[in-house]
């Protein structure tokens, strides 16, 4: 353990180690469990790696937060659109091509680098390299993300992820229109034939997605769909579309590769984010405007007037049978910095 950052506390009563540590640290229960499993916690003078270890009242618990990885610093030469900001949360519209957080394999500035460069106050319970990150989007996927600005907000937002009171609706362009709106329920796990991909695997984690047919092109070659996730599995939308025989345009991992394909990003966008404010409890919805590069492709297949009509946020939500509250858009709060 890193003794320079060692912190101790005394157990108030006999209980599980993870419960005692969670009461002290906050954060999500899973984050506390990972801290224990990775060897950052001792009880007395002995390391403990089991979250269910029983501590006695008066026992000393010592822990250290994971050290910050020695990542190469990268200059931040971009900006990120801000949809909403207050003292507890920041909601942004992540551009396509932007990696969310640093990793040894990442050789470019990330969203976390941008947040730090702007001096945004951030939660710390996800570790140094993931300051404020409650949930994520793949590099090439654009759209709405919420960032926690303090640990109390992070803990409550993480709980909402678990109980599904926070979530997102997506818009995607697929390589063949859906025949009709449909709900897909199929378990997802790592694809045994390709470790880079996920797949529908017996015994995998339960997964459920609702797809709404929005538009189809005059040639019937492509279609616009909306998607609502009822679970949050890796690559869930892409895997469940594959079960329907559809693929997202620009998806080179799950779709079809073509030398003539000039689209250099997956045309998948997290369009609307909903959550309960971690301090006030107020139900909130946020629209992340579809970026110009994606909208440019959409307007080659669909009339702009029809797109605007079908993608009106409240009209879009009603397609899923959901209500529309006060919708926040880019610029509703002061810019970051």
N, C-alpha and C positions, 0 to 999 in steps of 0.2 A: 504493500500500500504506500501511497505517497504521503509520507509523514508531514511534509510541509503544509499539506492542505487537510490534515486530519481534524475531524470534528467529533466530539463525544457528546453523548446524552445518557441520562439514566432512565431506565424503563420505569414507567409510573405504576405498572401492574403486570401480572402474569398474563401473557398473550403471545400470539404469533409475532415473529420478528418483522414481517412485512407490514403488519398493522401498526406496530409501534413506530416503525420508521416512516410510514406514510403519514401518520399523525404529525410527525415532526417536520418532514420535508414538504408535504403537499405533493403536487404532481399527480400523474395517473398511477394507478396501482401497478400497471405493467412496467412503467419506468422504474418504480421502486424494486420490483421483482428482478429486473435486469441488472440493477445495481448490485443486488445480492448475488445473483448467479455468476456475475463476472468477477467476483472476488474483491469488491470494494468495501466489504463490511466485515467487522469482527464483533464478537460478543465476548467480553472479558479480554483475554489475550489470544483467543483462538479465531481463525477465519471461519466464517460460516457461509455456505453457498446454497442453503435451502431456505426458501421464503417462509416455509411453514415451521421453521425451528422455533421452539418454545423458549421465551425468555422469562425470567423470574423478576418480580418486582425488586427494584434496586440494582439490577445488573447493569453494567456499563456497556453501551453500544457505541462502537467507533466506526466512522465511515469517512470516505473521501470521494469527492466527485471525480469523474474521469478527467484526466489531464487533457488540455487542448492539443490536438494533433499538430504536428509540425508541418503544416501545409504551406506550399509556396504562395506568397501574396500575389494577387493579380489586380491590376488597375481596373477601377470601375469607370467605364466610359459610356454608360447607358443610363436611361431612366426607366422607371416603372410606373404605369398609371395607377393613381390612388383613387379608389372608389369612396372610401369612408375612413375616418380616423377619429378616435377619442382617446381618453387616458388609458383604456384597457385593451382595445383592439385596433388593428389596422387591416383593412380589406383592400386587396390590390387585384389588378388584372394582369396576371403573369403573361409576358410575351412568349411566343413560341421560340424555342432555341435556348431558353434560359434554364440552366440547372438550378435546382432549389437550394441545395446545400453542398459544402465542400466534401471531397473524398480524395483519397490518394490518386485515383485515376482521373480526376477532373483537373484540367489544365487551363481553366478560364474562370473569370469572375462569376460568382453565383448570386442568387437572390439574397442569401445571408450576407455576402460581402457588401451588396448594395445597402441593405438595412444598416449594417455597421457603419458604412461610409456616410450615411445620412444622419447618423447619431440617434437612431430610433431606440428608445428604451425597450428592452426585450426580456422575455422570460428566460430562465436558465435551466429549467428542469429537464430539457431534452439533451443536455450536454453542450459543450462549448461550440461545437461545429454546427449545431442545429438550433441556435438561439431563436426562440419565438415560434419555431415551426410546429404547428399543430397537425397539419395534414399536408400532403404534397401533390404535385402533378408531374408526370413524366416530362422530360426535357422538351419534346416537340409539341406537347399539348399546351394550349393556352387557356387562360380563363381565371375565374374567381378563386382566390385563396384568402384565408384569414390568418393573421399573425397575432400571437399573444404578446402583450407588452409587459406583463407581469406574471408571476407564478400562480397567483390566485385565478386569474383569467384563464391561464393555460390549463389548470386542473379542471375547471368547469367546462371548458370547451372540449377537452379530451373525454370527459364523461358524456357529453352530448354526442360525440362520435360513436361511443359505445352503445348508447341507447337509441341512436338514430334520430334524435331530435335536431341534429345538424346534418346537412347534406347538400348535394349539388344536382342540378339538372344540366344535361349536356346537349349540344347540337353537333351532328356529324353528317358529312356527305358520304354516302355509301355507293359502291360500284354497281348496285342494282337495286331498284326501288323495292321496298317491302310490299308484300301483297296486301297486308292489313296490319294495324297495330296489334302488338302481341306482347305477352309476358313470358320471359324465359326463366325457368328455374332449373339449374344444373350445377353440380358440384365442381369446384375449380381447385386444381393443384398444379405443381410443376409438371410440365410436359416431359414424360420419361424419355421421349425420343429427341428432345431438343431442350437443353437446360436454359436457353435464353427465353423460352416461351412458356406460357401457362397453357393449360388445356382442361377439357372436361374429363375428369378422372373419377372413377368410382372410389368412394371413400374420401374424396377431397372435401374442402370446406364448403358448406352450403352457400349458394349464391343466387340472387334473384334480381332481374333487371326488367323494367318496363320500357318497351320501345313504342313510340308514337310515330306513325307515318304522317309526315308533314306535307311534302311536295314530291312530285316526280317530274323529271324533265320531259319535254315534248317527245324526245326520241326514246324515252323510257330506258335510257342507259344508266342514269344515276338517280338517286333519290336523297331527299333531305329527311333526317330522322331526329327525333328528340329522345333522350334516354334519362330515366330516373333510376338511381341505384338504391336498392333496399338493403344491400350488403356492400362491403368495401373491399373486394378482393383485387389483387394485382391484375391489371389488364382485363378487368371483368367485362367491360363493354365490347372489347375486341374479341374476346373468347366467345361470348354469347352471340355476337353477330355471326361469328364463324359457324355456330350451330345452325343458324338460319341460312347459311350459304352466302352471306354478305361480308364485305370487308370495307373498311374505311379507306377512302381515296387518300393516297399518299402514305399508307401504312406499308412500309417495306419489310416489316417483320412478319406480320400475319397476312398481308395482302399479296398482290402479284407484282413482281418486278418487271419493269419494262424500260428499255433504253429510250423510248420516245416519251416517257413520263417525265415532265419537267417540274412537277410539283415536289418541292423539297421539304415538305412538312406534312405530318398527319393532320387531316382536316377534321379535328376533334377539338371542341371548345367547351370549357366549363362555363355555361352561360348564366345560370342563376344559383346563388348560394343562399341558404336559409339557416338561421340559428336563433337561439335565445341569447340576448345580451348577457354576458357572464356576471354583471353587477346588477343591472336593473331588472333582468328577466324578461325584458321586452322582446317580442317576436320581431325579427328583422329579416328582410330580403334584399339582396344586392344583385344588380344586373351588371355583368362584365360585357361591355360592348364587343361584338364580334370584330376582330382585327381586320385591317384593310386587306391584308394578303388573302385571308380566307374569304372575305366578302367579295373580293375581286373575282375569285373562282366561282362563287355561288351565282354572281350576276351574269356569268357566261351561260348558265343553264336555266336560270329562273328570272322572271321579270322582277325588277327592283321593287315595284309597288306591291307585288304579291309577297315578296320576302318581308317587307316592312310590316305587312298586315299579319302574316303568320308568326313573325318573331316579336310582335308586341308582347312584352313580358307577361302581362295579365292574360292575354289571349293564349299564350304559350302554356301557362300554368293551368288554365282551365281545360286544356286538352288532356291533362293528367287527372282531372277531377279535383284539382287543388285550388285553394283560394289565393287571392292576391292582396297582400297587405301593403303598407307604405313601402314603395320600392326605392332603394337608394341607387343613385347613378354616379358616375365619375364626376368629381368636383363638388360633391355635397358637403365635404369637410375640407379643412385647410390642407395644403400640400405638406408632405413630409419635409423635415429639415428646418 
